[in-house]
């Protein structure tokens, strides 16, 4: 008798959970106005799925360099903004001592960090064309 009572209790709990789950998922209101002279429309639910394969257009190149300069990190970042803009970078953004900008499909970053009484500057340029990336990196480093 104990096993039968336990089974009935479990089934009752499952039934209550199912009922509460069904009532909890009803969030939209249904308009039940009678329609006149309208025939029911046949609706079909057709689902299609597509598999989209993303292919890399290129393998990005990353060129970086670093140096130590005798100026404050804030001045270094301001100078970084000026350098990127002078080279034709767009959307140049300065976030504290971190500067980045876009040049065509390329991105350059300049990070200025205080080290003792000097500033450590890390520069990286990424993009598709190796020669262009190398040239941009060199121009940035020469102007720092």
N, CA, C and O atoms as CSV, one atom per row, in Angstrom:
chain,resi,resn,atom,element,x,y,z
A,1,UNK,N,N,0.830,-1.186,0.000
A,1,UNK,CA,C,0.000,0.000,0.000
A,1,UNK,C,C,0.877,1.253,0.000
A,1,UNK,O,O,0.505,2.273,-0.579
A,2,UNK,N,N,1.998,1.177,0.625
A,2,UNK,CA,C,2.907,2.301,0.718
A,2,UNK,C,C,3.465,2.660,-0.652
A,2,UNK,O,O,3.581,3.840,-0.982
A,3,UNK,N,N,3.811,1.664,-1.446
A,3,UNK,CA,C,4.354,1.884,-2.785
A,3,UNK,C,C,3.293,2.496,-3.696
A,3,UNK,O,O,3.601,3.364,-4.513
A,4,UNK,N,N,2.055,2.051,-3.559
A,4,UNK,CA,C,0.959,2.573,-4.378
A,4,UNK,C,C,0.678,4.029,-4.026
A,4,UNK,O,O,0.450,4.844,-4.920
A,5,UNK,N,N,0.690,4.365,-2.751
A,5,UNK,CA,C,0.471,5.741,-2.327
A,5,UNK,C,C,1.592,6.652,-2.823
A,5,UNK,O,O,1.344,7.781,-3.246
A,6,UNK,N,N,2.803,6.161,-2.768
A,6,UNK,CA,C,3.946,6.937,-3.246
A,6,UNK,C,C,3.824,7.216,-4.739
A,6,UNK,O,O,4.106,8.328,-5.186
A,7,UNK,N,N,3.411,6.228,-5.506
A,7,UNK,CA,C,3.238,6.402,-6.953
A,7,UNK,C,C,2.144,7.417,-7.239
A,7,UNK,O,O,2.301,8.256,-8.125
A,8,UNK,N,N,1.052,7.358,-6.513
A,8,UNK,CA,C,-0.051,8.304,-6.710
A,8,UNK,C,C,0.399,9.720,-6.365
A,8,UNK,O,O,0.048,10.668,-7.068
A,9,UNK,N,N,1.172,9.874,-5.294
A,9,UNK,CA,C,1.676,11.196,-4.921
A,9,UNK,C,C,2.585,11.757,-6.012
A,9,UNK,O,O,2.485,12.931,-6.369
A,10,UNK,N,N,3.462,10.920,-6.533
A,10,UNK,CA,C,4.368,11.374,-7.589
A,10,UNK,C,C,3.600,11.777,-8.844
A,10,UNK,O,O,3.896,12.808,-9.448
A,11,UNK,N,N,2.624,10.979,-9.237
A,11,UNK,CA,C,1.819,11.306,-10.416
A,11,UNK,C,C,1.030,12.592,-10.205
A,11,UNK,O,O,0.887,13.388,-11.133
A,12,UNK,N,N,0.522,12.802,-9.009
A,12,UNK,CA,C,-0.222,14.022,-8.705
A,12,UNK,C,C,0.691,15.242,-8.795
A,12,UNK,O,O,0.293,16.272,-9.339
A,13,UNK,N,N,1.903,15.138,-8.272
A,13,UNK,CA,C,2.851,16.254,-8.335
A,13,UNK,C,C,3.223,16.559,-9.777
A,13,UNK,O,O,3.289,17.723,-10.172
A,14,UNK,N,N,3.465,15.522,-10.559
A,14,UNK,CA,C,3.797,15.723,-11.978
A,14,UNK,C,C,2.632,16.378,-12.702
A,14,UNK,O,O,2.843,17.277,-13.516
A,15,UNK,N,N,1.411,15.948,-12.424
A,15,UNK,CA,C,0.228,16.517,-13.063
A,15,UNK,C,C,0.080,17.995,-12.704
A,15,UNK,O,O,-0.232,18.813,-13.569
A,16,UNK,N,N,0.300,18.339,-11.446
A,16,UNK,CA,C,0.194,19.736,-11.009
A,16,UNK,C,C,1.276,20.586,-11.671
A,16,UNK,O,O,1.010,21.711,-12.094
A,17,UNK,N,N,2.489,20.055,-11.762
A,17,UNK,CA,C,3.564,20.787,-12.428
A,17,UNK,C,C,3.252,21.023,-13.898
A,17,UNK,O,O,3.509,22.106,-14.424
A,18,UNK,N,N,2.703,20.017,-14.558
A,18,UNK,CA,C,2.336,20.185,-15.968
A,18,UNK,C,C,1.252,21.239,-16.134
A,18,UNK,O,O,1.316,22.060,-17.049
A,19,UNK,N,N,0.264,21.218,-15.262
A,19,UNK,CA,C,-0.804,22.214,-15.346
A,19,UNK,C,C,-0.277,23.616,-15.081
A,19,UNK,O,O,-0.637,24.555,-15.790
A,20,UNK,N,N,0.557,23.767,-14.084
A,20,UNK,CA,C,1.081,25.099,-13.789
A,20,UNK,C,C,2.023,25.569,-14.887
A,20,UNK,O,O,2.069,26.762,-15.185
A,21,UNK,N,N,2.769,24.663,-15.491
A,21,UNK,CA,C,3.645,25.033,-16.600
A,21,UNK,C,C,2.855,25.491,-17.804
A,21,UNK,O,O,3.250,26.446,-18.472
A,22,UNK,N,N,1.752,24.834,-18.096
A,22,UNK,CA,C,0.921,25.230,-19.234
A,22,UNK,C,C,0.276,26.585,-18.995
A,22,UNK,O,O,0.187,27.399,-19.915
A,23,UNK,N,N,-0.168,26.835,-17.790
A,23,UNK,CA,C,-0.822,28.113,-17.519
A,23,UNK,C,C,0.192,29.243,-17.415
A,23,UNK,O,O,-0.149,30.395,-17.686
A,24,UNK,N,N,1.415,28.948,-17.035
A,24,UNK,CA,C,2.428,29.993,-16.894
A,24,UNK,C,C,2.959,30.455,-18.241
A,24,UNK,O,O,3.486,31.564,-18.332
A,25,UNK,N,N,2.842,29.653,-19.286
A,25,UNK,CA,C,3.369,30.010,-20.597
A,25,UNK,C,C,2.387,30.798,-21.445
A,25,UNK,O,O,2.734,31.199,-22.556
A,26,UNK,N,N,1.185,31.031,-20.968
A,26,UNK,CA,C,0.185,31.764,-21.738
A,26,UNK,C,C,0.317,33.242,-21.409
A,26,UNK,O,O,-0.210,33.702,-20.396
A,27,UNK,N,N,1.027,34.001,-22.269
A,27,UNK,CA,C,1.281,35.413,-22.000
A,27,UNK,C,C,0.532,36.334,-22.938
A,27,UNK,O,O,0.414,37.521,-22.637
A,28,UNK,N,N,0.037,35.870,-24.023
A,28,UNK,CA,C,-0.631,36.756,-24.962
A,28,UNK,C,C,-2.140,36.639,-24.811
A,28,UNK,O,O,-2.663,35.581,-24.462
A,29,UNK,N,N,-2.822,37.728,-25.075
A,29,UNK,CA,C,-4.274,37.706,-24.997
A,29,UNK,C,C,-4.827,37.310,-26.355
A,29,UNK,O,O,-4.251,37.634,-27.393
A,30,UNK,N,N,-5.920,36.627,-26.337
A,30,UNK,CA,C,-6.531,36.151,-27.572
A,30,UNK,C,C,-7.828,36.913,-27.769
A,30,UNK,O,O,-8.684,36.937,-26.885
A,31,UNK,N,N,-7.970,37.536,-28.934
A,31,UNK,CA,C,-9.170,38.291,-29.266
A,31,UNK,C,C,-10.197,37.323,-29.839
A,31,UNK,O,O,-9.939,36.668,-30.849
A,32,UNK,N,N,-11.362,37.229,-29.197
A,32,UNK,CA,C,-12.366,36.260,-29.606
A,32,UNK,C,C,-13.599,36.975,-30.139
A,32,UNK,O,O,-14.713,36.701,-29.694
A,33,UNK,N,N,-13.413,37.881,-31.080
A,33,UNK,CA,C,-14.550,38.568,-31.676
A,33,UNK,C,C,-15.052,37.747,-32.857
A,33,UNK,O,O,-14.253,37.218,-33.630
A,34,UNK,N,N,-16.359,37.638,-32.999
A,34,UNK,CA,C,-16.874,36.874,-34.139
A,34,UNK,C,C,-16.619,37.630,-35.440
A,34,UNK,O,O,-16.760,38.852,-35.499
A,35,UNK,N,N,-16.254,36.909,-36.451
A,35,UNK,CA,C,-16.028,37.515,-37.757
A,35,UNK,C,C,-17.220,37.226,-38.645
A,35,UNK,O,O,-17.862,36.182,-38.530
A,36,UNK,N,N,-17.502,38.151,-39.518
A,36,UNK,CA,C,-18.650,37.978,-40.401
A,36,UNK,C,C,-18.182,37.789,-41.828
A,36,UNK,O,O,-17.285,38.488,-42.299
A,37,UNK,N,N,-18.787,36.853,-42.499
A,37,UNK,CA,C,-18.537,36.566,-43.912
A,37,UNK,C,C,-17.054,36.355,-44.234
A,37,UNK,O,O,-16.587,36.749,-45.302
A,38,UNK,N,N,-16.359,35.770,-43.364
A,38,UNK,CA,C,-14.964,35.452,-43.640
A,38,UNK,C,C,-14.764,33.959,-43.491
A,38,UNK,O,O,-15.169,33.341,-42.506
A,39,UNK,N,N,-14.129,33.412,-44.495
A,39,UNK,CA,C,-13.825,31.995,-44.420
A,39,UNK,C,C,-12.460,31.824,-43.763
A,39,UNK,O,O,-11.579,32.672,-43.906
A,40,UNK,N,N,-12.301,30.752,-43.066
A,40,UNK,CA,C,-11.002,30.533,-42.447
A,40,UNK,C,C,-9.913,30.384,-43.508
A,40,UNK,O,O,-10.103,29.730,-44.533
A,41,UNK,N,N,-8.796,30.994,-43.240
A,41,UNK,CA,C,-7.679,30.920,-44.171
A,41,UNK,C,C,-6.795,29.732,-43.797
A,41,UNK,O,O,-6.564,29.441,-42.623
A,42,UNK,N,N,-6.324,29.076,-44.813
A,42,UNK,CA,C,-5.414,27.959,-44.579
A,42,UNK,C,C,-4.019,28.525,-44.319
A,42,UNK,O,O,-3.483,29.294,-45.117
A,43,UNK,N,N,-3.474,28.145,-43.238
A,43,UNK,CA,C,-2.125,28.600,-42.928
A,43,UNK,C,C,-1.220,27.387,-42.809
A,43,UNK,O,O,-1.611,26.325,-42.324
A,44,UNK,N,N,-0.048,27.581,-43.251
A,44,UNK,CA,C,0.923,26.495,-43.108
A,44,UNK,C,C,2.180,27.068,-42.480
A,44,UNK,O,O,2.581,28.200,-42.753
A,45,UNK,N,N,2.752,26.300,-41.679
A,45,UNK,CA,C,3.980,26.703,-41.019
A,45,UNK,C,C,5.129,25.961,-41.679
A,45,UNK,O,O,5.353,24.773,-41.447
A,46,UNK,N,N,5.836,26.693,-42.499
A,46,UNK,CA,C,6.968,26.091,-43.197
A,46,UNK,C,C,8.249,26.652,-42.603
A,46,UNK,O,O,8.436,27.866,-42.527
A,47,UNK,N,N,9.084,25.792,-42.204
A,47,UNK,CA,C,10.365,26.244,-41.672
A,47,UNK,C,C,11.475,25.751,-42.582
A,47,UNK,O,O,11.500,24.601,-43.021
A,48,UNK,N,N,12.361,26.644,-42.836
A,48,UNK,CA,C,13.528,26.267,-43.624
A,48,UNK,C,C,14.757,26.597,-42.806
A,48,UNK,O,O,14.793,27.586,-42.073
A,49,UNK,N,N,15.728,25.782,-42.941
A,49,UNK,CA,C,16.971,26.059,-42.236
A,49,UNK,C,C,18.102,26.078,-43.241
A,49,UNK,O,O,18.143,25.296,-44.191
A,50,UNK,N,N,19.012,26.995,-43.000
A,50,UNK,CA,C,20.167,27.126,-43.865
A,50,UNK,C,C,21.417,26.995,-43.027
A,50,UNK,O,O,21.479,27.452,-41.885
A,51,UNK,N,N,22.385,26.376,-43.606
A,51,UNK,CA,C,23.685,26.308,-42.960
A,51,UNK,C,C,24.581,27.290,-43.680
A,51,UNK,O,O,24.831,27.167,-44.879
A,52,UNK,N,N,25.057,28.265,-42.935
A,52,UNK,CA,C,25.919,29.282,-43.514
A,52,UNK,C,C,27.331,29.024,-43.015
A,52,UNK,O,O,27.593,28.982,-41.813
A,53,UNK,N,N,28.214,28.857,-43.956
A,53,UNK,CA,C,29.613,28.645,-43.613
A,53,UNK,C,C,30.366,29.941,-43.824
A,53,UNK,O,O,30.404,30.480,-44.930
A,54,UNK,N,N,30.959,30.433,-42.762
A,54,UNK,CA,C,31.731,31.659,-42.858
A,54,UNK,C,C,33.167,31.307,-43.208
A,54,UNK,O,O,33.809,30.486,-42.554
A,55,UNK,N,N,33.639,31.940,-44.239
A,55,UNK,CA,C,35.016,31.718,-44.649
A,55,UNK,C,C,35.801,32.992,-44.393
A,55,UNK,O,O,35.327,34.096,-44.661
A,56,UNK,N,N,36.997,32.825,-43.874
A,56,UNK,CA,C,37.847,33.982,-43.655
A,56,UNK,C,C,38.281,34.526,-45.001
A,56,UNK,O,O,38.711,33.780,-45.881
A,57,UNK,N,N,38.165,35.817,-45.148
A,57,UNK,CA,C,38.618,36.441,-46.377
A,57,UNK,C,C,40.140,36.441,-46.425
A,57,UNK,O,O,40.733,36.404,-47.504
A,58,UNK,N,N,40.763,36.482,-45.271
A,58,UNK,CA,C,42.219,36.495,-45.203
A,58,UNK,C,C,42.660,36.118,-43.793
A,58,UNK,O,O,41.872,36.146,-42.847
A,59,UNK,N,N,43.895,35.777,-43.681
A,59,UNK,CA,C,44.487,35.555,-42.371
A,59,UNK,C,C,45.150,36.856,-41.945
A,59,UNK,O,O,46.082,37.314,-42.605
A,60,UNK,N,N,44.691,37.457,-40.863
A,60,UNK,CA,C,45.239,38.760,-40.479
A,60,UNK,C,C,46.710,38.667,-40.067
A,60,UNK,O,O,47.162,37.686,-39.476
A,61,UNK,N,N,47.416,39.715,-40.400
A,61,UNK,CA,C,48.818,39.852,-40.016
A,61,UNK,C,C,48.878,40.786,-38.814
A,61,UNK,O,O,48.106,41.742,-38.736
A,62,UNK,N,N,49.762,40.529,-37.902
A,62,UNK,CA,C,49.928,41.382,-36.725
A,62,UNK,C,C,51.401,41.734,-36.580
A,62,UNK,O,O,52.260,40.867,-36.425
A,63,UNK,N,N,51.662,43.031,-36.635
A,63,UNK,CA,C,53.024,43.531,-36.449
A,63,UNK,C,C,53.015,44.422,-35.223
A,63,UNK,O,O,52.128,45.260,-35.064
A,64,UNK,N,N,53.996,44.245,-34.360
A,64,UNK,CA,C,54.043,45.048,-33.139
A,64,UNK,C,C,55.474,45.492,-32.858
A,64,UNK,O,O,56.433,44.964,-33.421
A,65,UNK,N,N,55.588,46.467,-31.982
A,65,UNK,CA,C,56.891,46.971,-31.564
A,65,UNK,C,C,56.699,47.696,-30.234
A,65,UNK,O,O,55.570,47.955,-29.818
A,66,UNK,N,N,57.784,48.015,-29.586
A,66,UNK,CA,C,57.710,48.736,-28.316
A,66,UNK,C,C,58.954,49.594,-28.143
A,66,UNK,O,O,59.989,49.369,-28.770
A,67,UNK,N,N,58.818,50.570,-27.281
A,67,UNK,CA,C,59.958,51.422,-26.931
A,67,UNK,C,C,59.654,52.133,-25.623
A,67,UNK,O,O,58.516,52.139,-25.155
A,68,UNK,N,N,60.677,52.726,-25.045
A,68,UNK,CA,C,60.539,53.506,-23.817
A,68,UNK,C,C,60.796,54.962,-24.175
A,68,UNK,O,O,61.802,55.288,-24.805
A,69,UNK,N,N,59.872,55.842,-23.765
A,69,UNK,CA,C,59.995,57.272,-24.068
A,69,UNK,C,C,60.046,58.067,-22.763
A,69,UNK,O,O,59.615,57.591,-21.713
A,70,UNK,N,N,60.572,59.266,-22.849
A,70,UNK,CA,C,60.723,60.128,-21.666
A,70,UNK,C,C,59.593,61.152,-21.590
A,70,UNK,O,O,59.847,62.357,-21.599
A,71,UNK,N,N,58.378,60.692,-21.517
A,71,UNK,CA,C,57.217,61.573,-21.358
A,71,UNK,C,C,56.167,60.829,-20.555
A,71,UNK,O,O,56.264,59.615,-20.375
A,72,UNK,N,N,55.168,61.546,-20.074
A,72,UNK,CA,C,54.128,60.918,-19.255
A,72,UNK,C,C,53.226,60.045,-20.133
A,72,UNK,O,O,53.136,60.271,-21.340
A,73,UNK,N,N,52.560,59.054,-19.541
A,73,UNK,CA,C,51.638,58.217,-20.312
A,73,UNK,C,C,50.504,59.020,-20.954
A,73,UNK,O,O,50.076,58.704,-22.064
A,74,UNK,N,N,50.014,60.056,-20.264
A,74,UNK,CA,C,48.943,60.878,-20.833
A,74,UNK,C,C,49.422,61.630,-22.068
A,74,UNK,O,O,48.723,61.677,-23.080
A,75,UNK,N,N,50.601,62.212,-21.986
A,75,UNK,CA,C,51.165,62.916,-23.132
A,75,UNK,C,C,51.450,61.940,-24.274
A,75,UNK,O,O,51.251,62.267,-25.444
A,76,UNK,N,N,51.910,60.759,-23.931
A,76,UNK,CA,C,52.159,59.714,-24.930
A,76,UNK,C,C,50.865,59.352,-25.668
A,76,UNK,O,O,50.871,59.198,-26.889
A,77,UNK,N,N,49.758,59.215,-24.930
A,77,UNK,CA,C,48.476,58.871,-25.551
A,77,UNK,C,C,47.978,60.003,-26.445
A,77,UNK,O,O,47.451,59.748,-27.528
A,78,UNK,N,N,48.140,61.252,-26.002
A,78,UNK,CA,C,47.740,62.403,-26.828
A,78,UNK,C,C,48.570,62.435,-28.104
A,78,UNK,O,O,48.053,62.703,-29.188
A,79,UNK,N,N,49.852,62.159,-27.963
A,79,UNK,CA,C,50.737,62.091,-29.126
A,79,UNK,C,C,50.309,60.942,-30.049
A,79,UNK,O,O,50.373,61.069,-31.271
A,80,UNK,N,N,49.875,59.828,-29.460
A,80,UNK,CA,C,49.392,58.685,-30.244
A,80,UNK,C,C,48.181,59.032,-31.086
A,80,UNK,O,O,48.080,58.612,-32.238
A,81,UNK,N,N,47.253,59.804,-30.512
A,81,UNK,CA,C,46.077,60.258,-31.271
A,81,UNK,C,C,46.527,61.095,-32.457
A,81,UNK,O,O,46.048,60.908,-33.576
A,82,UNK,N,N,47.443,62.012,-32.213
A,82,UNK,CA,C,47.956,62.882,-33.271
A,82,UNK,C,C,48.645,62.077,-34.375
A,82,UNK,O,O,48.466,62.362,-35.559
A,83,UNK,N,N,49.423,61.085,-33.990
A,83,UNK,CA,C,50.134,60.255,-34.971
A,83,UNK,C,C,49.150,59.483,-35.843
A,83,UNK,O,O,49.275,59.483,-37.067
A,84,UNK,N,N,48.173,58.825,-35.222
A,84,UNK,CA,C,47.210,58.034,-36.002
A,84,UNK,C,C,46.409,58.918,-36.949
A,84,UNK,O,O,46.175,58.541,-38.097
A,85,UNK,N,N,45.987,60.093,-36.481
A,85,UNK,CA,C,45.234,61.001,-37.351
A,85,UNK,C,C,46.099,61.510,-38.493
A,85,UNK,O,O,45.613,61.650,-39.616
A,86,UNK,N,N,47.376,61.790,-38.230
A,86,UNK,CA,C,48.262,62.293,-39.284
A,86,UNK,C,C,48.532,61.237,-40.352
A,86,UNK,O,O,48.835,61.572,-41.497
A,87,UNK,N,N,48.423,59.965,-39.980
A,87,UNK,CA,C,48.633,58.881,-40.945
A,87,UNK,C,C,47.357,58.512,-41.701
A,87,UNK,O,O,47.382,57.641,-42.571
A,88,UNK,N,N,46.250,59.164,-41.377
A,88,UNK,CA,C,44.999,58.917,-42.095
A,88,UNK,C,C,44.083,57.902,-41.450
A,88,UNK,O,O,43.149,57.424,-42.093
A,89,UNK,N,N,44.323,57.561,-40.201
A,89,UNK,CA,C,43.448,56.625,-39.504
A,89,UNK,C,C,42.115,57.303,-39.205
A,89,UNK,O,O,42.071,58.495,-38.903
A,90,UNK,N,N,41.042,56.545,-39.288
A,90,UNK,CA,C,39.689,57.032,-39.002
A,90,UNK,C,C,39.227,56.458,-37.665
A,90,UNK,O,O,39.786,55.483,-37.163
A,91,UNK,N,N,38.212,57.074,-37.112
A,91,UNK,CA,C,37.623,56.637,-35.842
A,91,UNK,C,C,38.692,56.451,-34.764
A,91,UNK,O,O,38.685,55.463,-34.030
A,92,UNK,N,N,39.598,57.405,-34.681
A,92,UNK,CA,C,40.658,57.341,-33.669
A,92,UNK,C,C,40.029,57.599,-32.301
A,92,UNK,O,O,39.354,58.607,-32.094
A,93,UNK,N,N,40.262,56.674,-31.378
A,93,UNK,CA,C,39.655,56.743,-30.055
A,93,UNK,C,C,40.737,56.664,-28.989
A,93,UNK,O,O,41.656,55.848,-29.067
A,94,UNK,N,N,40.604,57.537,-27.986
A,94,UNK,CA,C,41.540,57.526,-26.855
A,94,UNK,C,C,40.770,57.134,-25.604
A,94,UNK,O,O,39.760,57.753,-25.267
A,95,UNK,N,N,41.243,56.119,-24.929
A,95,UNK,CA,C,40.643,55.665,-23.681
A,95,UNK,C,C,41.752,55.636,-22.632
A,95,UNK,O,O,42.505,54.666,-22.540
A,96,UNK,N,N,41.846,56.692,-21.854
A,96,UNK,CA,C,42.929,56.893,-20.878
A,96,UNK,C,C,44.266,56.904,-21.613
A,96,UNK,O,O,44.560,57.852,-22.342
A,97,UNK,N,N,45.070,55.875,-21.434
A,97,UNK,CA,C,46.380,55.840,-22.100
A,97,UNK,C,C,46.410,54.791,-23.214
A,97,UNK,O,O,47.475,54.300,-23.589
A,98,UNK,N,N,45.249,54.462,-23.727
A,98,UNK,CA,C,45.111,53.472,-24.800
A,98,UNK,C,C,44.477,54.169,-25.996
A,98,UNK,O,O,43.424,54.792,-25.864
A,99,UNK,N,N,45.110,54.068,-27.162
A,99,UNK,CA,C,44.622,54.742,-28.368
A,99,UNK,C,C,44.495,53.705,-29.470
A,99,UNK,O,O,45.371,52.856,-29.635
A,100,UNK,N,N,43.401,53.772,-30.227
A,100,UNK,CA,C,43.266,52.875,-31.367
A,100,UNK,C,C,42.527,53.579,-32.491
A,100,UNK,O,O,41.798,54.546,-32.269
A,101,UNK,N,N,42.732,53.073,-33.710
A,101,UNK,CA,C,42.086,53.660,-34.873
A,101,UNK,C,C,42.077,52.685,-36.036
A,101,UNK,O,O,42.784,51.678,-36.024
A,102,UNK,N,N,41.263,52.997,-37.046
A,102,UNK,CA,C,41.112,52.140,-38.223
A,102,UNK,C,C,41.671,52.829,-39.453
A,102,UNK,O,O,41.504,54.035,-39.639
A,103,UNK,N,N,42.328,52.056,-40.278
A,103,UNK,CA,C,42.861,52.533,-41.550
A,103,UNK,C,C,42.472,51.493,-42.582
A,103,UNK,O,O,43.084,50.427,-42.653
A,104,UNK,N,N,41.451,51.796,-43.392
A,104,UNK,CA,C,40.928,50.824,-44.351
A,104,UNK,C,C,40.466,49.599,-43.559
A,104,UNK,O,O,39.642,49.741,-42.656
A,105,UNK,N,N,40.966,48.415,-43.864
A,105,UNK,CA,C,40.602,47.216,-43.095
A,105,UNK,C,C,41.661,46.870,-42.055
A,105,UNK,O,O,41.803,45.708,-41.675
A,106,UNK,N,N,42.389,47.853,-41.605
A,106,UNK,CA,C,43.473,47.640,-40.656
A,106,UNK,C,C,43.168,48.367,-39.352
A,106,UNK,O,O,42.418,49.343,-39.335
A,107,UNK,N,N,43.748,47.890,-38.277
A,107,UNK,CA,C,43.573,48.537,-36.983
A,107,UNK,C,C,44.928,48.670,-36.312
A,107,UNK,O,O,45.759,47.762,-36.352
A,108,UNK,N,N,45.128,49.822,-35.696
A,108,UNK,CA,C,46.365,50.071,-34.954
A,108,UNK,C,C,46.018,50.441,-33.523
A,108,UNK,O,O,45.005,51.089,-33.262
A,109,UNK,N,N,46.874,50.021,-32.599
A,109,UNK,CA,C,46.704,50.364,-31.191
A,109,UNK,C,C,48.029,50.870,-30.634
A,109,UNK,O,O,49.108,50.423,-31.020
A,110,UNK,N,N,47.905,51.806,-29.724
A,110,UNK,CA,C,49.070,52.336,-29.014
A,110,UNK,C,C,48.710,52.334,-27.531
A,110,UNK,O,O,47.712,52.931,-27.128
A,111,UNK,N,N,49.514,51.670,-26.735
A,111,UNK,CA,C,49.283,51.599,-25.290
A,111,UNK,C,C,50.484,52.188,-24.575
A,111,UNK,O,O,51.619,51.760,-24.786
A,112,UNK,N,N,50.225,53.176,-23.728
A,112,UNK,CA,C,51.288,53.861,-22.984
A,112,UNK,C,C,51.164,53.501,-21.501
A,112,UNK,O,O,50.120,53.723,-20.889
A,113,UNK,N,N,52.228,52.949,-20.934
A,113,UNK,CA,C,52.211,52.493,-19.550
A,113,UNK,C,C,53.393,53.088,-18.786
A,113,UNK,O,O,54.520,53.060,-19.281
A,114,UNK,N,N,53.152,53.627,-17.584
A,114,UNK,CA,C,54.275,54.187,-16.818
A,114,UNK,C,C,55.203,53.091,-16.285
A,114,UNK,O,O,54.756,52.078,-15.747
A,115,UNK,N,N,56.499,53.326,-16.452
A,115,UNK,CA,C,57.522,52.431,-15.912
A,115,UNK,C,C,58.592,53.322,-15.288
A,115,UNK,O,O,59.300,54.040,-15.994
A,116,UNK,N,N,58.705,53.274,-13.970
A,116,UNK,CA,C,59.611,54.167,-13.230
A,116,UNK,C,C,59.299,55.617,-13.603
A,116,UNK,O,O,58.159,56.053,-13.439
A,117,UNK,N,N,60.259,56.357,-14.091
A,117,UNK,CA,C,60.040,57.760,-14.469
A,117,UNK,C,C,59.826,57.908,-15.975
A,117,UNK,O,O,59.837,59.028,-16.485
A,118,UNK,N,N,59.633,56.813,-16.686
A,118,UNK,CA,C,59.466,56.844,-18.136
A,118,UNK,C,C,58.150,56.183,-18.518
A,118,UNK,O,O,57.369,55.777,-17.657
A,119,UNK,N,N,57.916,56.082,-19.833
A,119,UNK,CA,C,56.695,55.461,-20.335
A,119,UNK,C,C,57.054,54.368,-21.330
A,119,UNK,O,O,57.798,54.596,-22.284
A,120,UNK,N,N,56.515,53.179,-21.093
A,120,UNK,CA,C,56.678,52.058,-22.013
A,120,UNK,C,C,55.538,52.135,-23.024
A,120,UNK,O,O,54.368,52.165,-22.644
A,121,UNK,N,N,55.882,52.169,-24.320
A,121,UNK,CA,C,54.876,52.290,-25.382
A,121,UNK,C,C,54.860,50.997,-26.183
A,121,UNK,O,O,55.887,50.563,-26.705
A,122,UNK,N,N,53.682,50.387,-26.272
A,122,UNK,CA,C,53.500,49.181,-27.074
A,122,UNK,C,C,52.590,49.542,-28.239
A,122,UNK,O,O,51.529,50.135,-28.046
A,123,UNK,N,N,53.008,49.183,-29.445
A,123,UNK,CA,C,52.233,49.483,-30.643
A,123,UNK,C,C,51.992,48.198,-31.416
A,123,UNK,O,O,52.892,47.368,-31.548
A,124,UNK,N,N,50.779,48.032,-31.927
A,124,UNK,CA,C,50.456,46.878,-32.760
A,124,UNK,C,C,49.568,47.336,-33.903
A,124,UNK,O,O,48.703,48.194,-33.731
A,125,UNK,N,N,49.795,46.749,-35.076
A,125,UNK,CA,C,48.978,47.030,-36.253
A,125,UNK,C,C,48.572,45.685,-36.839
A,125,UNK,O,O,49.409,44.796,-36.996
A,126,UNK,N,N,47.290,45.533,-37.163
A,126,UNK,CA,C,46.790,44.275,-37.722
A,126,UNK,C,C,46.001,44.551,-38.987
A,126,UNK,O,O,45.336,45.579,-39.111
A,127,UNK,N,N,46.083,43.615,-39.928
A,127,UNK,CA,C,45.340,43.738,-41.175
A,127,UNK,C,C,45.749,42.663,-42.161
A,127,UNK,O,O,46.406,41.687,-41.800
A,128,UNK,N,N,45.354,42.854,-43.408
A,128,UNK,CA,C,45.559,41.832,-44.432
A,128,UNK,C,C,46.898,41.962,-45.156
A,128,UNK,O,O,47.617,40.975,-45.312
A,129,UNK,N,N,47.229,43.159,-45.591
A,129,UNK,CA,C,48.400,43.384,-46.436
A,129,UNK,C,C,49.661,43.527,-45.579
A,129,UNK,O,O,49.807,44.495,-44.834
A,130,UNK,N,N,50.560,42.565,-45.691
A,130,UNK,CA,C,51.758,42.537,-44.850
A,130,UNK,C,C,52.609,43.784,-45.043
A,130,UNK,O,O,53.078,44.371,-44.068
A,131,UNK,N,N,52.812,44.190,-46.283
A,131,UNK,CA,C,53.665,45.357,-46.558
A,131,UNK,C,C,53.065,46.626,-45.954
A,131,UNK,O,O,53.782,47.445,-45.379
A,132,UNK,N,N,51.749,46.784,-46.089
A,132,UNK,CA,C,51.082,47.962,-45.529
A,132,UNK,C,C,51.149,47.952,-44.006
A,132,UNK,O,O,51.398,48.985,-43.384
A,133,UNK,N,N,50.927,46.792,-43.412
A,133,UNK,CA,C,50.970,46.672,-41.954
A,133,UNK,C,C,52.362,47.024,-41.433
A,133,UNK,O,O,52.503,47.744,-40.445
A,134,UNK,N,N,53.381,46.510,-42.109
A,134,UNK,CA,C,54.757,46.806,-41.698
A,134,UNK,C,C,55.054,48.301,-41.820
A,134,UNK,O,O,55.670,48.895,-40.935
A,135,UNK,N,N,54.610,48.898,-42.921
A,135,UNK,CA,C,54.859,50.330,-43.136
A,135,UNK,C,C,54.144,51.180,-42.089
A,135,UNK,O,O,54.727,52.120,-41.549
A,136,UNK,N,N,52.872,50.849,-41.799
A,136,UNK,CA,C,52.122,51.601,-40.789
A,136,UNK,C,C,52.775,51.472,-39.414
A,136,UNK,O,O,52.911,52.461,-38.694
A,137,UNK,N,N,53.172,50.272,-39.054
A,137,UNK,CA,C,53.832,50.059,-37.765
A,137,UNK,C,C,55.117,50.883,-37.674
A,137,UNK,O,O,55.385,51.521,-36.656
A,138,UNK,N,N,55.910,50.860,-38.755
A,138,UNK,CA,C,57.170,51.612,-38.755
A,138,UNK,C,C,56.925,53.114,-38.658
A,138,UNK,O,O,57.635,53.810,-37.932
A,139,UNK,N,N,55.932,53.618,-39.380
A,139,UNK,CA,C,55.616,55.055,-39.331
A,139,UNK,C,C,55.202,55.475,-37.923
A,139,UNK,O,O,55.625,56.521,-37.431
A,140,UNK,N,N,54.384,54.664,-37.288
A,140,UNK,CA,C,53.938,54.984,-35.924
A,140,UNK,C,C,55.135,55.012,-34.975
A,140,UNK,O,O,55.277,55.937,-34.175
A,141,UNK,N,N,55.984,54.006,-35.066
A,141,UNK,CA,C,57.133,53.931,-34.157
A,141,UNK,C,C,58.123,55.066,-34.400
A,141,UNK,O,O,58.693,55.594,-33.445
A,142,UNK,N,N,58.338,55.451,-35.655
A,142,UNK,CA,C,59.273,56.543,-35.943
A,142,UNK,C,C,58.771,57.874,-35.380
A,142,UNK,O,O,59.558,58.721,-34.956
A,143,UNK,N,N,57.436,58.042,-35.386
A,143,UNK,CA,C,56.879,59.318,-34.927
A,143,UNK,C,C,56.739,59.392,-33.406
A,143,UNK,O,O,56.524,60.470,-32.853
A,144,UNK,N,N,56.860,58.262,-32.739
A,144,UNK,CA,C,56.722,58.278,-31.271
A,144,UNK,C,C,57.918,58.916,-30.632
A,144,UNK,O,O,57.983,59.020,-29.407
